[in-house]
Amino acid sequence: MNNSLPTSAKPVGPAGTASSRVFDHLRRDLVGGRFVAGEKLAINALKDRYQVGLSPLREALNRLAAYGLLVQENQRGFRVPKLSRDELDDIAQMRLEMEGMALERAVANGDSLWEADLLAAAHRLKRADISLDKGEEWEHLHTQFHRTLVAPCGSVWLLRFIEQLHDQFDRYRRLGPKMPTIRQELDEQHHQLVELALQRDAKAARELMDDHIHKSYEVALKRYQDHV
């Protein structure tokens, strides 16, 4: 199954390449909290920061607005979305419903190649848990693990919605310093999820995923409350 975005959604050619590059960099920076919630983005400063021309930059900004990581204001440019408790609660609830469904489907549909990919993703994440300081490389491996876990769910749209929810959720989760005690428990749950998925125990896997999301929500809520 091809889980990539439709070709029409991806810019092509030299300008498209620049647009895709700045889209990826800006997306990472927005999710990682490099910009303040509610901040208006200065176009000239973005051009200098990402070393990109005006046309591909605007294309990337429009894509990010459509994706939900920016707010486009009529004739007034782009602004970073504000944060709110109601939004965080909504995101967490949607994660519970969509990721739980996707995981049950993945456990039912996954083949031996998925099992191998899942074990590999879990191994890379476990090594990172030990050797890295939970920086950008760890975040990348963490995202790859969660993507792999639900990859064979059979719905491209479900996977897209889940990825978008993860990005929005991480705007809250990554607001503040790490919380080692809860993080260690969450790391352990990653490996428990793999074991249950390989045992094809969809019910237990979903229950654990629900608990995993609830614990992640507690981290995100604490950071949001400290932030406001």
C-alpha positions as CSV (number, residue, x, y, z in Angstrom):
1,M,0.0,0.0,0.0
2,N,1.2,3.5,-0.8
3,N,0.7,5.7,2.3
4,S,2.4,8.8,0.8
5,L,0.6,12.0,0.0
6,P,-1.1,12.2,-3.5
7,T,1.2,13.5,-6.2
8,S,-0.9,16.6,-6.6
9,A,-0.2,17.6,-3.0
10,K,3.6,17.5,-3.5
11,P,5.3,20.3,-5.4
12,V,7.6,19.2,-8.2
13,G,10.6,20.8,-9.9
14,P,13.3,23.1,-8.4
15,A,10.8,25.4,-6.7
16,G,8.9,22.4,-5.5
17,T,12.1,20.9,-4.1
18,A,12.8,24.2,-2.2
19,S,9.2,24.4,-1.0
20,S,9.3,20.8,0.3
21,R,12.6,21.4,2.1
22,V,11.4,24.5,3.9
23,F,8.0,22.8,4.6
24,D,9.8,19.9,6.4
25,H,12.1,22.3,8.3
26,L,9.3,24.6,9.3
27,R,7.0,21.7,10.3
28,R,9.7,20.3,12.6
29,D,10.4,23.7,14.1
30,L,6.7,24.4,14.7
31,V,6.1,21.1,16.3
32,G,9.3,21.4,18.3
33,G,8.3,24.8,19.8
34,R,10.9,27.0,18.0
35,F,8.1,29.6,17.5
36,V,5.9,31.0,20.2
37,A,2.1,30.1,20.1
38,G,0.3,33.1,18.7
39,E,3.5,34.6,17.1
40,K,3.2,36.3,13.7
41,L,5.8,35.0,11.3
42,A,8.0,37.6,9.6
43,I,8.5,36.6,6.0
44,N,11.9,38.2,5.6
45,A,13.2,36.6,8.7
46,L,12.0,33.2,7.5
47,K,13.7,33.8,4.1
48,D,17.0,34.4,5.9
49,R,16.6,31.6,8.4
50,Y,15.7,28.9,5.9
51,Q,17.7,30.3,3.0
52,V,14.8,30.2,0.6
53,G,13.1,32.5,-1.9
54,L,9.7,34.1,-1.5
55,S,7.8,31.9,-3.9
56,P,8.7,28.5,-2.4
57,L,8.4,29.9,1.1
58,R,4.9,31.1,0.5
59,E,4.0,27.7,-1.0
60,A,5.4,26.0,2.1
61,L,3.5,28.4,4.4
62,N,0.2,27.8,2.6
63,R,0.7,24.0,2.9
64,L,1.4,24.3,6.6
65,A,-1.8,26.4,7.0
66,A,-3.8,23.8,5.2
67,Y,-2.2,21.2,7.4
68,G,-3.2,23.1,10.6
69,L,0.3,24.1,11.9
70,L,-0.2,27.7,10.9
71,V,-3.1,30.2,10.7
72,Q,-3.5,32.2,7.6
73,E,-4.8,35.7,8.2
74,N,-6.5,37.6,5.3
75,Q,-3.9,40.0,3.9
76,R,-2.0,39.8,7.1
77,G,0.3,36.9,6.7
78,F,0.7,33.8,8.9
79,R,0.6,33.2,12.6
80,V,1.4,30.2,14.9
81,P,-1.8,28.8,16.3
82,K,-2.6,29.5,19.9
83,L,-2.7,26.7,22.5
84,S,-5.8,25.8,24.6
85,R,-6.9,23.2,27.1
86,D,-10.0,22.4,25.0
87,E,-7.9,21.8,21.9
88,L,-5.5,19.5,23.8
89,D,-8.4,17.5,25.2
90,D,-9.9,17.2,21.7
91,I,-6.6,16.1,20.2
92,A,-6.1,13.5,22.9
93,Q,-9.6,12.1,22.5
94,M,-9.2,11.8,18.7
95,R,-5.9,10.0,19.2
96,L,-7.6,7.5,21.5
97,E,-10.3,6.8,18.9
98,M,-8.2,6.8,15.8
99,E,-5.0,5.2,17.0
100,G,-6.9,2.5,18.8
101,M,-8.9,1.6,15.7
102,A,-5.7,1.7,13.5
103,L,-3.9,-0.5,15.9
104,E,-6.6,-3.1,16.0
105,R,-6.7,-3.1,12.2
106,A,-2.9,-3.3,12.0
107,V,-2.7,-6.3,14.4
108,A,-5.3,-8.1,12.2
109,N,-3.7,-7.2,8.9
110,G,0.0,-7.1,9.5
111,D,2.2,-9.7,7.8
112,S,5.7,-11.0,8.5
113,L,7.3,-8.0,6.8
114,W,5.4,-5.7,9.1
115,E,6.6,-7.7,12.1
116,A,10.2,-7.4,10.9
117,D,9.8,-3.6,10.4
118,L,8.1,-3.2,13.8
119,L,10.9,-5.1,15.6
120,A,13.5,-3.0,13.7
121,A,11.8,0.3,14.6
122,A,11.5,-0.8,18.3
123,H,15.1,-1.8,18.4
124,R,16.3,1.5,17.0
125,L,14.1,3.4,19.5
126,K,15.3,1.3,22.4
127,R,18.9,2.0,21.5
128,A,18.0,5.7,21.3
129,D,16.3,5.5,24.7
130,I,19.7,4.5,26.2
131,S,22.1,6.6,24.1
132,L,20.4,9.8,23.2
133,D,19.2,12.8,25.2
134,K,15.6,12.7,23.8
135,G,16.5,15.3,21.2
136,E,15.5,15.6,17.5
137,E,16.9,12.2,16.6
138,W,15.0,10.5,19.3
139,E,11.8,12.3,18.3
140,H,12.3,11.1,14.7
141,L,12.7,7.5,15.8
142,H,9.8,7.8,18.2
143,T,7.6,9.0,15.3
144,Q,8.8,6.2,13.1
145,F,7.9,3.6,15.7
146,H,4.4,4.9,16.1
147,R,4.0,5.0,12.3
148,T,5.2,1.5,11.9
149,L,3.0,0.2,14.6
150,V,-0.2,1.2,12.8
151,A,1.1,1.1,9.2
152,P,-0.9,-2.0,8.0
153,C,-4.3,-0.6,9.2
154,G,-5.5,-0.5,5.6
155,S,-6.5,3.2,5.5
156,V,-4.3,5.9,4.0
157,W,-6.7,8.6,5.4
158,L,-6.6,7.2,8.9
159,L,-2.8,7.2,8.8
160,R,-2.8,10.8,7.6
161,F,-5.2,12.0,10.3
162,I,-3.1,10.2,13.0
163,E,0.1,11.8,11.8
164,Q,-1.6,15.2,11.9
165,L,-2.9,14.6,15.4
166,H,0.6,13.6,16.5
167,D,2.0,16.8,15.2
168,Q,-0.6,18.9,17.0
169,F,-0.3,16.8,20.2
170,D,3.5,17.3,20.2
171,R,3.2,21.1,20.2
172,Y,1.9,20.6,23.7
173,R,4.1,17.6,24.8
174,R,7.3,19.4,23.8
175,L,6.6,22.7,25.5
176,G,8.8,22.1,28.5
177,P,11.7,20.0,30.0
178,K,11.7,16.2,30.0
179,M,9.9,14.3,32.8
180,P,12.2,11.2,33.2
181,T,10.0,9.1,35.5
182,I,6.9,9.2,33.2
183,R,9.2,9.0,30.1
184,Q,10.7,5.8,31.3
185,E,7.3,4.3,31.8
186,L,6.2,5.4,28.3
187,D,9.4,3.9,26.9
188,E,8.6,0.6,28.5
189,Q,5.1,0.6,27.0
190,H,6.6,0.9,23.5
191,H,8.1,-2.5,23.9
192,Q,5.0,-4.0,25.6
193,L,3.0,-2.8,22.6
194,V,5.3,-4.6,20.2
195,E,5.0,-7.8,22.2
196,L,1.2,-7.6,22.2
197,A,1.1,-6.8,18.5
198,L,3.3,-9.8,17.6
199,Q,1.0,-12.0,19.8
200,R,-1.9,-10.6,17.8
201,D,-3.7,-9.6,21.0
202,A,-5.6,-6.7,19.6
203,K,-7.8,-6.1,22.7
204,A,-4.8,-5.9,25.1
205,A,-2.8,-3.9,22.6
206,R,-5.6,-1.3,22.3
207,E,-6.0,-1.1,26.1
208,L,-2.3,-0.5,26.5
209,M,-2.4,2.1,23.7
210,D,-5.2,3.9,25.5
211,D,-3.1,4.0,28.6
212,H,-0.1,5.1,26.7
213,I,-2.0,8.0,25.2
214,H,-3.5,8.9,28.6
215,K,0.0,9.1,30.2
216,S,1.3,11.1,27.3
217,Y,-1.7,13.4,27.7
218,E,-0.7,13.9,31.4
219,V,2.7,15.0,30.3
220,A,1.3,17.4,27.6
221,L,-1.2,18.9,30.0
222,K,1.4,19.5,32.7
223,R,3.6,21.3,30.2
224,Y,0.7,23.3,28.9
225,Q,-0.3,24.3,32.5
226,D,3.3,25.3,33.3
227,H,3.5,27.3,30.1
228,V,0.3,29.3,30.6
